[in-house]
């Protein structure tokens, strides 16, 4: 495999070989690139081209770019574009639209139907795209994990993790899990409702991100796409010449 895909998020570092126009088998470090050991770094692949998407801090992004530049002949960084591979971004200043959100849309445009793309990471992001690839805008909120951490920071007696979802919980940990997960689900459900009214048809709900798993039982009609950003990066890479050398 000469071309590889790398997704550097705020809390996870993922990579996969480029297979056609999608990501192959994904490997990940759950706590981001700063947690990688020397042996882990040595195990990173080498090849002809690295295709990179990053929403991490500049210092961390720079360090990962340095490492990849030692292992690949070419390193390409994905950027949000106003129009790309059938997607038209709603933002007047496309560079302000997060590249992870942009790649999520690229990964789903081939469905040729309305989609509501939900990313659950450090932030909860929600983006609507119609069947013609026109992005209709979106929302950004705190993810359930960040909600819990913020509450714990202001009131240390409220645990930052733990508990199980219940519609009406009878202890604090469960109430926190239920409230924070429920707040995220409620925002997704309202977005689905409003999207249906705007487009005249209910969009397909697609969920991705490291924090997606606890929400999936609460969103029974959702499609879970854990590698969505890498799949979008694959489409961006092919659009920009990967595989054509």
FIKOL-792648 format. One line per 3 residues: their letters; for each residue z, x, y of N, C-alpha, C. Coordinates in nm, 4 decimals, decimal comma, padded with zeros to 6 digits. Example, Ala and Ser with C-alpha at 12.3 -4.5 7.8 and 13.67 -1.06 7.14 Angstrom:
# FIKOL-792648
as) 00,7800:01,3190:-00,5690:00,7800:01,2300:-00,4500:00,7800:01,3200:-00,3300  00,7080:01,2850:-00,2250:00,7140:01,3670:-00,1060:00,7870:01,2900:00,0030
//
This chain:
# FIKOL-792648
xxx) 00,0000:00,0842:-00,1190:00,0000:00,0000:00,0000:00,0000:00,0878:00,1241  -00,1060:00,0885:00,2013:-00,1112:00,1772:00,3170:-00,0593:00,1116:00,4437  -00,0558:-00,0223:00,4491:-00,0079:-00,0931:00,5673:00,1213:-00,1680:00,5333
xxx) 00,2214:-00,1534:00,6226:00,3494:-00,2180:00,6018:00,3898:-00,2945:00,7273  00,4684:-00,3993:00,7061:00,5178:-00,4865:00,8124:00,6671:-00,4656:00,8299  00,7133:-00,4595:00,9564:00,8555:-00,4358:00,9852:00,9019:-00,5363:01,0902
xxx) 01,0102:-00,6068:01,0598:01,0679:-00,7071:01,1497:01,2100:-00,6637:01,1834  01,2307:-00,6213:01,3080:01,3620:-00,5747:01,3530:01,4247:-00,6827:01,4394  01,5211:-00,7548:01,3815:01,5893:-00,8614:01,4535:01,7207:-00,8131:01,5129
xxx) 01,7976:-00,9065:01,5655:01,9266:-00,8720:01,6235:02,0316:-00,8415:01,5176  02,0117:-00,8915:01,3960:02,1134:-00,8709:01,2929:02,0565:-00,8261:01,1591  01,9230:-00,8283:01,1438:01,8652:-00,7866:01,0158:01,7369:-00,7071:01,0399
xxx) 01,7122:-00,6138:00,9495:01,5912:-00,5339:00,9498:01,5187:-00,5637:00,8195  01,3953:-00,6162:00,8285:01,3205:-00,6557:00,7096:01,1852:-00,5863:00,7092  01,1362:-00,5582:00,5907:01,0028:-00,5003:00,5815:00,9369:-00,5412:00,4508
xxx) 00,8032:-00,5362:00,4515:00,7252:-00,5786:00,3358:00,5863:-00,5176:00,3446  00,5199:-00,4976:00,2309:00,3808:-00,4521:00,2347:00,2904:-00,5634:00,2859  00,1810:-00,5264:00,3482:00,0806:-00,6226:00,3913:-00,0106:-00,6537:00,2735
xxx) -00,0126:-00,7804:00,2317:-00,0988:-00,8263:00,1230:-00,1974:-00,9275:00,1803  -00,3208:-00,8854:00,2019:-00,4178:-00,9774:00,2606:-00,3770:-01,0140:00,4013  -00,3504:-01,1446:00,4227:-00,3042:-01,1885:00,5549:-00,1621:-01,2435:00,5500
xxx) -00,0821:-01,1934:00,4541:00,0571:-01,2355:00,4473:00,1442:-01,1213:00,3964  00,2746:-01,1412:00,4095:00,3699:-01,0389:00,3663:00,3885:-01,0427:00,2157  00,4053:-00,9239:00,1586:00,4394:-00,9143:00,0173:00,5896:-00,9268:-00,0025
xxx) 00,6408:-00,8631:-00,1066:00,7827:-00,8713:-00,1396:00,8677:-00,8101:-00,0282  00,9687:-00,8859:00,0164:01,0477:-00,8472:00,1336:01,1737:-00,7731:00,0920  01,2039:-00,6650:00,1639:01,3322:-00,5961:00,1520:01,4040:-00,6076:00,2861
xxx) 01,5377:-00,6032:00,2824:01,6120:-00,6258:00,4063:01,7460:-00,5549:00,4046  01,7915:-00,5179:00,5239:01,9293:-00,4763:00,5480:01,9949:-00,5852:00,6307  02,1030:-00,6399:00,5797:02,1621:-00,7582:00,6414:02,2241:-00,7310:00,7771
xxx) 02,2615:-00,6092:00,8046:02,3328:-00,5808:00,9290:02,2513:-00,4982:01,0278  02,1205:-00,4993:01,0119:02,0368:-00,4314:01,1093:02,0157:-00,2846:01,0779  01,9219:-00,2256:01,1484:01,8833:-00,0875:01,1202:01,9968:00,0107:01,1440
xxx) 02,0907:-00,0227:01,2343:02,1982:00,0717:01,2630:02,2911:00,0898:01,1438  02,2841:00,0016:01,0444:02,3692:00,0122:00,9267:02,3007:00,0873:00,8122  02,1780:00,1311:00,8323:02,1072:00,1984:00,7251:02,1635:00,3391:00,7033
xxx) 02,1857:00,3718:00,5789:02,2332:00,5056:00,5447:02,1155:00,6033:00,5415  02,1481:00,7327:00,5338:02,0429:00,8334:00,5277:01,9552:00,8139:00,4043  02,0169:00,7784:00,2910:01,9379:00,7569:00,1697:01,8496:00,6340:00,1818
xxx) 01,8997:00,5320:00,2519:01,8179:00,4127:00,2740:01,6985:00,4451:00,3622  01,7227:00,5225:00,4670:01,6125:00,5616:00,5549:01,5083:00,6417:00,4782  01,5537:00,7274:00,3902:01,4603:00,8083:00,3127:01,3765:00,7221:00,2192
xxx) 01,4313:00,6069:00,1801:01,3600:00,5171:00,0887:01,2571:00,4302:00,1598  01,2547:00,4324:00,2929:01,1539:00,3554:00,3644:01,0146:00,4035:00,3253  00,9189:00,3118:00,3238:00,7848:00,3501:00,2780:00,7141:00,4434:00,3764
xxx) 00,6100:00,5057:00,3259:00,5173:00,5841:00,4074:00,3789:00,5232:00,3901  00,2930:00,5433:00,4882:00,1587:00,4886:00,4734:00,0720:00,5182:00,5928  -00,0366:00,4442:00,6019:-00,1322:00,4663:00,7099:-00,0909:00,3956:00,8379
xxx) -00,0510:00,2690:00,8274:-00,0198:00,1923:00,9482:00,1072:00,1112:00,9300  00,1931:00,1143:01,0298:00,3121:00,0282:01,0375:00,2889:-00,0738:01,1478  00,3162:-00,1992:01,1175:00,3026:-00,3089:01,2132:00,4426:-00,3621:01,2385
xxx) 00,4873:-00,3577:01,3630:00,6284:-00,3778:01,3951:00,6468:-00,4936:01,4923  00,7452:-00,5785:01,4646:00,7923:-00,6800:01,5590:00,9402:-00,6556:01,5824  00,9826:-00,6529:01,7087:01,1232:-00,6260:01,7382:01,1726:-00,7139:01,8526
xxx) 01,2910:-00,7715:01,8317:01,3631:-00,8399:01,9396:01,4984:-00,7726:01,9608  01,5171:-00,6558:01,8996:01,6434:-00,5836:01,9101:01,6522:-00,5099:02,0432  01,7683:-00,4531:02,0701:01,7907:-00,3776:02,1935:01,6944:-00,2600:02,2008
xxx) 01,6554:-00,2192:02,3225:01,5584:-00,1105:02,3372:01,5979:00,0186:02,2668  01,7263:00,0550:02,2708:01,7683:00,1803:02,2081:01,7467:00,1762:02,0569  01,7837:00,0644:01,9956:01,7658:00,0514:01,8514:01,6175:00,0448:01,8159
xxx) 01,5405:-00,0287:01,8962:01,3963:-00,0358:01,8728:01,3348:00,1036:01,8810  01,3755:00,1817:01,9805:01,3235:00,3161:01,9958:01,3544:00,4048:01,8778  01,4750:00,3936:01,8235:01,5138:00,4743:01,7082:01,4302:00,4387:01,5857
xxx) 01,4102:00,3079:01,5631:01,3287:00,2662:01,4488:01,1844:00,3121:01,4680  01,1324:00,3023:01,5889:00,9965:00,3478:01,6151:00,9831:00,4981:01,5884  01,0853:00,5737:01,6243:01,0826:00,7185:01,5987:01,0755:00,7461:01,4492
xxx) 01,1574:00,6739:01,3725:01,1589:00,6926:01,2278:01,0231:00,6568:01,1679  00,9667:00,5454:01,2103:00,8393:00,5009:01,1540:00,7254:00,5947:01,1939  00,7317:00,6496:01,3140:00,6250:00,7388:01,3584:00,6211:00,8676:01,2749
xxx) 00,7316:00,9003:01,2106:00,7358:01,0169:01,1223:00,6807:00,9859:00,9829  00,6675:00,8555:00,9517:00,6307:00,8154:00,8165:00,4924:00,7510:00,8087  00,4374:00,7146:00,9261:00,3072:00,6478:00,9274:00,2128:00,7168:01,0257
xxx) 00,0848:00,7136:00,9933:-00,0159:00,7728:01,0814:-00,0292:00,6941:01,2117  -00,0140:00,5617:01,2026:-00,0244:00,4755:01,3194:00,0928:00,3774:01,3190  00,1450:00,3483:01,4367:00,2496:00,2469:01,4518:00,2041:00,1487:01,5601
xxx) 00,1938:00,0212:01,5234:00,1477:-00,0826:01,6150:00,2618:-00,1808:01,6408  00,2866:-00,2129:01,7660:00,3936:-00,3052:01,8030:00,3330:-00,4389:01,8446  00,3761:-00,5461:01,7802:00,3258:-00,6794:01,8116:00,3766:-00,7261:01,9473
xxx) 00,2889:-00,7886:02,0241:00,3235:-00,8470:02,1535:00,2781:-00,9920:02,1567  00,3539:-01,0752:02,2250:00,3124:-01,2133:02,2447:00,1882:-01,2168:02,3323  00,0915:-01,2987:02,2907:-00,0311:-01,3160:02,3668:-00,0492:-01,4628:02,4018
xxx) -00,1136:-01,4902:02,5150:-00,1367:-01,6280:02,5574:-00,2159:-01,7044:02,4523  -00,3138:-01,6370:02,3920:-00,3939:-01,6957:02,2853:-00,4165:-01,5911:02,1781  -00,4014:-01,6320:02,0538:-00,4205:-01,5374:01,9439:-00,4357:-01,6133:01,8130
xxx) -00,5432:-01,5863:01,7408:-00,5621:-01,6364:01,6037:-00,5407:-01,7874:01,5922  -00,5832:-01,8616:01,6934:-00,5735:-02,0071:01,6898:-00,4510:-02,0659:01,7551  -00,3603:-01,9824:01,8052:-00,2385:-02,0294:01,8717:-00,2524:-02,0095:02,0222
xxx) -00,2170:-02,1130:02,0981:-00,2105:-02,1050:02,2439:-00,0669:-02,1298:02,2869  -00,0072:-02,0316:02,3540:00,1340:-02,0372:02,3923:00,1513:-02,1187:02,5202  00,2569:-02,1997:02,5256:00,2798:-02,2882:02,6396:00,3320:-02,2159:02,7632
xxx) 00,3966:-02,1016:02,7442:00,4604:-02,0332:02,8571:00,3560:-01,9858:02,9592  00,3838:-02,0084:03,0872:00,2966:-01,9574:03,1929:00,2960:-01,8047:03,1931  00,4078:-01,7446:03,1537:00,4182:-01,5994:03,1389:00,4450:-01,5699:02,9910
xxx) 00,3400:-01,5563:02,9120:00,3569:-01,5408:02,7667:00,4472:-01,4252:02,7274  00,4535:-01,3198:02,8086:00,5371:-01,2046:02,7741:00,6849:-01,2414:02,7701  00,7215:-01,3554:02,8282:00,8601:-01,4018:02,8253:00,8921:-01,4823:02,6988
xxx) 00,7902:-01,5121:02,6201:00,8076:-01,5884:02,4965:00,8356:-01,4891:02,3837  00,9504:-01,5015:02,3204:00,9943:-01,4052:02,2196:00,8901:-01,3830:02,1110  00,8685:-01,2566:02,0748:00,7646:-01,2265:01,9769:00,7961:-01,2872:01,8413
xxx) 00,9233:-01,3029:01,8066:00,9577:-01,3666:01,6794:00,9155:-01,5129:01,6781  00,9346:-01,5821:01,7914:00,8909:-01,7219:01,8014:00,7386:-01,7306:01,7948  00,6716:-01,6396:01,8647:00,5259:-01,6344:01,8648:00,4719:-01,6127:01,7235
xxx) 00,5310:-01,5202:01,6500:00,4842:-01,4918:01,5149:00,5126:-01,6074:01,4201  00,6226:-01,6794:01,4446:00,6491:-01,7992:01,3655:00,5383:-01,9023:01,3794  00,4846:-01,9164:01,5003:00,3728:-02,0082:01,5211:00,2465:-01,9561:01,4528
xxx) 00,2208:-01,8258:01,4640:00,1030:-01,7688:01,3981:00,1065:-01,7926:01,2474  00,2260:-01,7859:01,1909:00,2399:-01,8022:01,0459:00,2106:-01,9439:00,9996  00,2182:-02,0401:01,0909:00,2040:-02,1812:01,0509:00,0765:-02,2468:01,1021
xxx) 00,0004:-02,1793:01,1886:-00,1157:-02,2445:01,2494:-00,2219:-02,2804:01,1458  -00,2287:-02,2061:01,0367:-00,3297:-02,2357:00,9350:-00,3057:-02,3686:00,8643  -00,1861:-02,4251:00,8790:-00,1585:-02,5566:00,8200:-00,2418:-02,6658:00,8845
xxx) -00,2823:-02,6435:01,0093:-00,3656:-02,7382:01,0853:-00,3019:-02,8770:01,0920  -00,1704:-02,8758:01,1123:-00,0984:-03,0014:01,1357:00,0201:-02,9711:01,2261  00,0766:-03,0723:01,2922:00,1903:-03,0464:01,3807:00,3085:-02,9862:01,3041
xxx) 00,3732:-02,8881:01,3673:00,4889:-02,8245:01,3050:00,6009:-02,8101:01,4073  00,7225:-02,8214:01,3597:00,8410:-02,7868:01,4379:00,9034:-02,6667:01,3680  00,8979:-02,5523:01,4333:00,9446:-02,4269:01,3734:01,0838:-02,3953:01,4261
xxx) 01,1793:-02,3840:01,3354:01,3193:-02,3612:01,3709:01,3626:-02,2254:01,3158  01,4082:-02,1380:01,4062:01,4612:-02,0094:01,3664:01,6122:-02,0076:01,3841  01,6842:-01,9651:01,2814:01,8307:-01,9635:01,2854:01,8764:-01,8195:01,2661
xxx) 01,9041:-01,7525:01,3773:01,9515:-01,6154:01,3727:02,0680:-01,6013:01,4672  02,0625:-01,5039:01,5566:02,1624:-01,4978:01,6628:02,1491:-01,6199:01,7526  02,0258:-01,6558:01,7831:01,9969:-01,7795:01,8559:01,9394:-01,8822:01,7596
xxx) 01,9467:-02,0078:01,8011:01,8758:-02,1165:01,7350:01,7543:-02,1463:01,8218  01,6354:-02,1241:01,7686:01,5141:-02,1502:01,8443:01,4364:-02,2635:01,7801  01,3757:-02,3467:01,8625:01,2986:-02,4614:01,8159:01,1678:-02,4641:01,8940
xxx) 01,0558:-02,4643:01,8224:00,9252:-02,4653:01,8879:00,8342:-02,5681:01,8235  00,7644:-02,6426:01,9079:00,6720:-02,7460:01,8628:00,5288:-02,6998:01,8852  00,4457:-02,7142:01,7823:00,3030:-02,6838:01,7937:00,2234:-02,7976:01,7320
xxx) 00,1180:-02,8411:01,8024:00,0382:-02,9502:01,7491:-00,0637:-02,8990:01,6483  -00,1411:-02,9904:01,5901:-00,2342:-02,9542:01,4847:-00,3515:-02,8700:01,5303  -00,3710:-02,8596:01,6631:-00,4783:-02,7764:01,7181:-00,4301:-02,6369:01,7570
xxx) -00,3045:-02,6049:01,7248:-00,2511:-02,4733:01,7566:-00,1973:-02,4602:01,8970  -00,1817:-02,5723:01,9681:-00,1276:-02,5689:02,1037:00,0245:-02,5792:02,0985  00,0905:-02,4760:02,1453:00,2361:-02,4752:02,1550:00,2780:-02,5717:02,2653
xxx) 00,3664:-02,6647:02,2340:00,4101:-02,7650:02,3309:00,5435:-02,7304:02,3953  00,5971:-02,6122:02,3645:00,7251:-02,5719:02,4221:00,8357:-02,5756:02,3189  00,9581:-02,5452:02,3635:01,0677:-02,5404:02,2687:01,2040:-02,5366:02,3341
xxx) 01,3022:-02,4975:02,2553:01,4417:-02,4910:02,2996:01,5044:-02,3623:02,2458  01,6086:-02,3157:02,3146:01,6914:-02,2049:02,2656:01,8378:-02,2463:02,2815  01,9142:-02,2280:02,1762:02,0584:-02,2571:02,1800:02,1310:-02,1496:02,0991
xxx) 02,2622:-02,1535:02,1043:02,3415:-02,0653:02,0192:02,3323:-02,1113:01,8745  02,3225:-02,0175:01,7836:02,3246:-02,0515:01,6417:02,4663:-02,0912:01,6004  02,4829:-02,1571:01,4849:02,6185:-02,1887:01,4379:02,7084:-02,0661:01,4277
xxx) 02,6531:-01,9525:01,3835:02,7340:-01,8304:01,3730:02,7871:-01,7882:01,5090  02,7010:-01,7899:01,6102:02,7429:-01,7505:01,7446:02,8402:-01,8519:01,8034  02,8213:-01,9790:01,7746:02,9185:-02,0804:01,8190:03,0575:-02,0489:01,7643
xxx) 03,0630:-02,0175:01,6355:03,1923:-01,9870:01,5728:03,2550:-01,8628:01,6365  03,1734:-01,7602:01,6567:03,2238:-01,6356:01,7144:03,2728:-01,6578:01,8577  03,2027:-01,7390:01,9336:03,2429:-01,7662:02,0716:03,3747:-01,8425:02,0766
xxx) 03,3903:-01,9404:01,9897:03,5163:-02,0145:01,9843:03,6321:-01,9236:01,9447  03,6087:-01,8379:01,8463:03,7126:-01,7451:01,8017:03,7511:-01,6480:01,9133  03,6511:-01,6047:01,9918:03,6787:-01,5117:02,1013:03,7670:-01,5751:02,2084
xxx) 03,7510:-01,7054:02,2291:03,8299:-01,7740:02,3311:03,9604:-01,8299:02,2769  03,9655:-01,8541:02,1450:04,0859:-01,9095:02,0820:04,0997:-01,8464:01,9442  04,1768:-01,7379:01,9367:04,1787:-01,6547:01,8174:04,2282:-01,7306:01,6947
xxx) 04,3000:-01,8398:01,7157:04,3491:-01,9176:01,6009:04,2382:-01,9947:01,5307  04,1210:-02,0026:01,5938:04,0067:-02,0699:01,5314:03,9259:-01,9662:01,4551  03,9232:-01,9747:01,3216:03,8559:-01,8703:01,2432:03,7069:-01,8620:01,2733
xxx) 03,6557:-01,7387:01,2725:03,5156:-01,7152:01,3068:03,4204:-01,7452:01,1916  03,4740:-01,7657:01,0734:03,3889:-01,7964:00,9588:03,4694:-01,8782:00,8589  03,4002:-01,9267:00,7557:03,4667:-02,0036:00,6511:03,4579:-02,1529:00,6745
xxx) 03,5006:-02,2265:00,5745:03,4973:-02,3716:00,5809:03,3710:-02,4286:00,5199  03,3785:-02,5564:00,4864:03,2661:-02,6284:00,4261:03,2309:-02,7495:00,5109  03,1032:-02,7840:00,5095:03,0571:-02,8979:00,5882:03,1090:-03,0292:00,5305
xxx) 03,1545:-03,1159:00,6192:03,1911:-03,2532:00,5836:03,1634:-03,3391:00,7052  03,1263:-03,4627:00,6844:03,0972:-03,5484:00,7997:03,2231:-03,5709:00,8836  03,3378:-03,5805:00,8175:03,4652:-03,5918:00,8888:03,5654:-03,5037:00,8150
xxx) 03,5825:-03,3829:00,8661:03,6625:-03,2821:00,7977:03,8116:-03,3055:00,8193  03,8929:-03,2588:00,7225:04,0377:-03,2790:00,7314:04,1153:-03,1483:00,7361  04,0475:-03,0364:00,7722:04,1188:-02,9137:00,8064:04,0342:-02,8366:00,9060
xxx) 04,0950:-02,7378:00,9703:04,0304:-02,6722:01,0837:03,9050:-02,5958:01,0448  03,9111:-02,5181:00,9361:03,7936:-02,4390:00,8972:03,6753:-02,5287:00,8656  03,7024:-02,6367:00,7906:03,5937:-02,7297:00,7592:03,5438:-02,8001:00,8854
xxx) 03,6338:-02,8322:00,9758:03,5933:-02,8994:01,0993:03,5043:-02,8088:01,1842  03,5366:-02,6792:01,1874:03,4534:-02,5848:01,2618:03,3150:-02,5708:01,1982  03,3111:-02,5550:01,0670:03,1823:-02,5454:00,9981:03,1010:-02,6721:01,0206
xxx) 03,1675:-02,7861:01,0132:03,0986:-02,9139:01,0283:03,0499:-02,9345:01,1712  03,1312:-02,8943:01,2680:03,0923:-02,9128:01,4070:02,9788:-02,8217:01,4488  02,9861:-02,6954:01,4105:02,8842:-02,5995:01,4548:02,7536:-02,6182:01,3786
xxx) 02,7616:-02,6340:01,2464:02,6387:-02,6631:01,1713:02,5815:-02,7978:01,2133  02,6714:-02,8952:01,2342:02,6263:-03,0280:01,2738:02,5607:-03,0299:01,4097  02,6090:-02,9468:01,5020:02,5471:-02,9399:01,6343:02,4042:-02,8878:01,6237
xxx) 02,3840:-02,7865:01,5403:02,2491:-02,7324:01,5213:02,1571:-02,8364:01,4580  02,2073:-02,9035:01,3558:02,1267:-03,0049:01,2884:02,0928:-03,1195:01,3838  02,1890:-03,1608:01,4652:02,1636:-03,2690:01,5598:02,0535:-03,2320:01,6589
xxx) 02,0524:-03,1066:01,7051:01,9483:-03,0625:01,7984:01,8121:-03,0616:01,7296  01,8086:-03,0188:01,6051:01,6830:-03,0211:01,5294:01,6365:-03,1651:01,5101  01,7281:-03,2532:01,4716:01,6901:-03,3928:01,4488:01,6397:-03,4588:01,5765
xxx) 01,7035:-03,4324:01,6906:01,6555:-03,4886:01,8172:01,5167:-03,4325:01,8509  01,4974:-03,3032:01,8253:01,3672:-03,2429:01,8523:01,2588:-03,3050:01,7653  01,2904:-03,3320:01,6396:01,1949:-03,3996:01,5522:01,1599:-03,5381:01,6051
xxx) 01,2618:-03,6100:01,6480:01,2399:-03,7456:01,7010:01,1517:-03,7418:01,8257  01,1834:-03,6531:01,9171:01,1069:-03,6435:02,0403:00,9649:-03,5927:02,0136  00,9512:-03,5023:01,9197:00,8185:-03,4509:01,8856:00,7296:-03,5603:01,8282
xxx) 00,7874:-03,6452:01,7438:00,7104:-03,7552:01,6883:00,6593:-03,8495:01,7953  00,7441:-03,8748:01,8953:00,7015:-03,9606:02,0050:00,5936:-03,8960:02,0895  00,6045:-03,7657:02,1117:00,5077:-03,6950:02,1945:00,3713:-03,6840:02,1272
xxx) 00,3714:-03,6545:01,9975:00,2460:-03,6303:01,9272:00,1933:-03,7520:01,8532  00,2761:-03,8546:01,8384:00,2327:-03,9728:01,7661:00,2430:-03,9599:01,6156  00,2989:-03,8508:01,5677:00,3187:-03,8291:01,4243:00,4316:-03,7279:01,4078
xxx) 00,5078:-03,7442:01,3021:00,6192:-03,6523:01,2781:00,5657:-03,5160:01,2362  00,6137:-03,4078:01,2969:00,5690:-03,2747:01,2562:00,6366:-03,2309:01,1268  00,5754:-03,1339:01,0606:00,6375:-03,0688:00,9466:00,7471:-02,9760:00,9981
xxx) 00,8653:-02,9869:00,9395:00,9785:-02,9046:00,9805:00,9831:-02,7793:00,8954  00,9771:-02,6636:00,9611:00,9796:-02,5342:00,8930:01,0967:-02,4533:00,9483  01,1825:-02,4031:00,8599:01,3056:-02,3349:00,9007:01,3050:-02,1930:00,8434
xxx) 01,3467:-02,0980:00,9262:01,3546:-01,9592:00,8812:01,4727:-01,8919:00,9507  01,4990:-01,7678:00,9144:01,6060:-01,6915:00,9779:01,7238:-01,6704:00,8849  01,8036:-01,5676:00,9160:01,9156:-01,5303:00,8317:02,0243:-01,6343:00,8206
xxx) 02,0343:-01,7241:00,9205:02,1366:-01,8277:00,9166:02,0868:-01,9625:00,8697  01,9663:-01,9656:00,8116:01,9056:-02,0936:00,7756:01,9716:-02,1603:00,6544  02,0164:-02,0812:00,5582:02,0586:-02,1372:00,4292:02,1639:-02,2475:00,4400
xxx) 02,2720:-02,2320:00,5214:02,3715:-02,3395:00,5270:02,3181:-02,4708:00,5845  02,2097:-02,4641:00,6609:02,1559:-02,5855:00,7223:02,0579:-02,6595:00,6321  02,0031:-02,5911:00,5333:01,8991:-02,6531:00,4525:01,9449:-02,7800:00,3796
xxx) 02,0674:-02,7846:00,3217:02,1094:-02,9104:00,2579:02,1219:-03,0266:00,3556  02,1385:-02,9952:00,4851:02,1529:-03,0985:00,5864:02,0181:-03,1410:00,6446  01,9116:-03,0698:00,6063:01,7762:-03,0999:00,6530:01,6869:-03,1144:00,5300
xxx) 01,7028:-03,2222:00,4552:01,6373:-03,2330:00,3240:01,4852:-03,2321:00,3290  01,4259:-03,2649:00,4420:01,2795:-03,2671:00,4502:01,2215:-03,1355:00,5012  01,3070:-03,0369:00,5251:01,2610:-02,9102:00,5815:01,2021:-02,8198:00,4736
xxx) 01,1081:-02,7370:00,5158:01,0511:-02,6337:00,4306:01,1140:-02,5002:00,4708  01,1743:-02,4320:00,3756:01,2409:-02,3038:00,4035:01,1409:-02,1914:00,3835  01,1154:-02,1129:00,4909:01,0203:-02,0012:00,4855:01,0923:-01,8746:00,5311
xxx) 01,1672:-01,8086:00,4436:01,2483:-01,6934:00,4848:01,1679:-01,5792:00,5462  01,0429:-01,5605:00,5029:00,9617:-01,4486:00,5515:00,8639:-01,4906:00,6601  00,8949:-01,5964:00,7332:00,7988:-01,6531:00,8266:00,7540:-01,5527:00,9324
xxx) 00,8472:-01,4781:00,9919:00,8090:-01,3832:01,0972:00,7205:-01,2731:01,0395  00,7515:-01,2243:00,9215:00,6674:-01,1224:00,8592:00,5297:-01,1780:00,8246  00,5228:-01,3032:00,7805:00,3920:-01,3646:00,7544:00,3111:-01,3765:00,8839
xxx) 00,3792:-01,4128:00,9932:00,3106:-01,4183:01,1217:00,2662:-01,2812:01,1676  00,3491:-01,1798:01,1425:00,3129:-01,0425:01,1772:00,1908:-00,9981:01,0962  00,1825:-01,0425:00,9715:00,0658:-01,0108:00,8892:-00,0609:-01,0685:00,9520
xxx) -00,0549:-01,1924:00,9981:-00,1715:-01,2527:01,0624:-00,2058:-01,1792:01,1914  -00,1039:-01,1382:01,2670:-00,1279:-01,0628:01,3907:-00,1953:-00,9297:01,3578  -00,1468:-00,8645:01,2520:-00,2032:-00,7354:01,2128:-00,3491:-00,7489:01,1719
xxx) -00,3801:-00,8480:01,0905:-00,5189:-00,8690:01,0473:-00,6070:-00,8998:01,1679  -00,5563:-00,9813:01,2602:-00,6319:-01,0159:01,3802:-00,6601:-00,8917:01,4655  -00,5713:-00,7918:01,4553:-00,5864:-00,6706:01,5351:-00,6387:-00,5519:01,4536
xxx) -00,6997:-00,5804:01,3410:-00,7739:-00,4772:01,2709:-00,7171:-00,4256:01,1417  -00,6013:-00,4713:01,0978:-00,5472:-00,4240:00,9700:-00,6429:-00,4591:00,8567  -00,6604:-00,3668:00,7665:-00,7465:-00,3917:00,6516:-00,8938:-00,3718:00,6814
xx) -00,9268:-00,3467:00,8087:-01,0682:-00,3317:00,8431:-01,1094:-00,1884:00,8673  -01,0159:-00,0960:00,8414:-01,0487:00,0442:00,8694:-01,1363:00,1024:00,7588
//
